[in-house]
Amino acid sequence: MNTNYYSKNYEIGDEVKGYIEERIAKFAKYADDVDSIIVNIKLEKTKHQNDKDAFDMSIELEIDGNGYFADKSAPTVFQVYDECDEALSAIVRKGRDKDISEKRRNGAIKEIELETEY
């Protein structure tokens, strides 16, 4: 798994990297090869309403050539990652379920064609 970090106005520490890498590892089950996963994480510390600090994070995830993207904002680094993680998990599961359904449909069509030939 290849993980790239980009940050603006915030230095990403080892604790944050460890937290992210531990949780991003769950996407390995969706890949044919763990080395085929590419993750780009962009993190920016900004000021939002009422001059409160906030973190904007965007994650680009590429699994076996399929790209997924999440962009969220939250008051802490850990919360913003958790929100991005939830969004990516939903998108990846939806894409995986779609692929499985398509394979099942294609398999059913082949069986019908074989039956009509005999």
C-alpha positions in Angstrom: 0.0 0.0 0.0 1.4 3.3 -1.1 0.3 6.3 1.2 1.2 9.9 0.3 0.5 12.7 2.8 0.2 16.4 1.9 -0.5 19.0 4.6 -1.0 22.8 4.8 -0.8 24.8 8.0 -0.4 21.5 10.0 2.3 19.0 10.6 1.1 15.4 10.5 2.7 13.6 13.4 3.4 9.9 13.9 0.3 9.4 16.0 -2.0 10.7 13.3 -0.2 8.7 10.6 -0.4 5.6 12.7 -4.1 6.1 13.3 -4.8 6.7 9.5 -2.6 3.8 8.3 -4.2 1.3 10.8 -7.7 2.1 9.6 -6.9 2.5 5.9 -5.5 -1.1 5.9 -9.0 -2.4 5.9 -9.4 -1.5 2.3 -6.8 -4.2 1.4 -9.5 -6.8 1.5 -11.0 -5.2 -1.6 -7.8 -5.4 -3.7 -6.3 -8.2 -5.6 -2.8 -7.1 -4.5 -2.1 -4.9 -1.5 0.6 -3.1 -3.5 -2.0 -2.0 -6.0 -3.6 0.4 -3.5 -2.6 4.0 -3.7 -3.8 6.5 -1.1 -3.4 10.3 -1.3 -4.3 12.3 1.8 -4.5 16.1 1.8 -5.0 17.8 5.1 -5.4 21.5 5.8 -5.9 23.4 9.0 -8.3 26.3 8.4 -10.5 28.8 10.2 -14.2 28.3 9.9 -17.2 30.2 11.4 -16.6 32.0 14.6 -12.8 31.8 14.1 -12.7 28.2 15.3 -10.0 25.9 13.9 -11.1 23.1 11.6 -9.5 20.5 9.5 -10.3 19.8 5.9 -9.3 16.5 4.5 -9.6 14.9 1.1 -8.7 11.3 0.5 -8.1 9.8 -3.0 -8.1 6.0 -2.9 -7.2 3.9 -5.9 -7.9 0.2 -5.7 -7.0 -2.0 -8.7 -7.4 1.0 -11.0 -10.8 2.1 -9.6 -10.7 5.6 -8.0 -12.7 6.7 -4.9 -12.8 10.1 -3.3 -14.0 11.7 -0.1 -13.7 15.3 1.1 -14.8 16.3 4.6 -14.3 18.9 7.3 -14.4 18.5 11.2 -13.0 20.2 14.3 -10.2 17.6 14.9 -7.9 15.5 12.7 -9.3 12.2 14.0 -12.9 13.2 13.5 -12.3 14.4 9.9 -10.5 11.2 9.1 -13.3 9.1 10.6 -15.9 11.0 8.4 -13.8 10.5 5.3 -13.4 6.8 6.2 -17.1 6.3 6.6 -17.8 7.9 3.2 -15.1 5.9 1.4 -16.3 2.7 3.0 -19.8 3.3 1.7 -18.6 4.1 -1.8 -16.2 1.1 -2.0 -18.9 -1.3 -0.7 -21.4 0.1 -3.2 -19.0 -0.4 -6.1 -18.1 -3.9 -4.9 -21.8 -4.9 -4.6 -22.4 -3.5 -8.1 -19.5 -5.7 -9.5 -20.9 -8.8 -7.8 -24.4 -8.2 -9.1 -23.1 -7.7 -12.6 -21.1 -10.9 -12.4 -24.1 -12.8 -11.2 -26.3 -11.4 -14.0 -23.7 -12.3 -16.6 -23.4 -15.8 -15.2 -27.2 -16.3 -15.3 -27.3 -15.2 -19.0 -24.6 -17.7 -20.0 -26.6 -20.5 -18.3 -29.7 -19.7 -20.2 -27.8 -19.6 -23.5 -26.4 -23.0 -22.9 -29.8 -24.5 -22.1 -31.3 -23.2 -25.4 -28.5 -24.7 -27.5 -29.3 -28.3 -26.3 
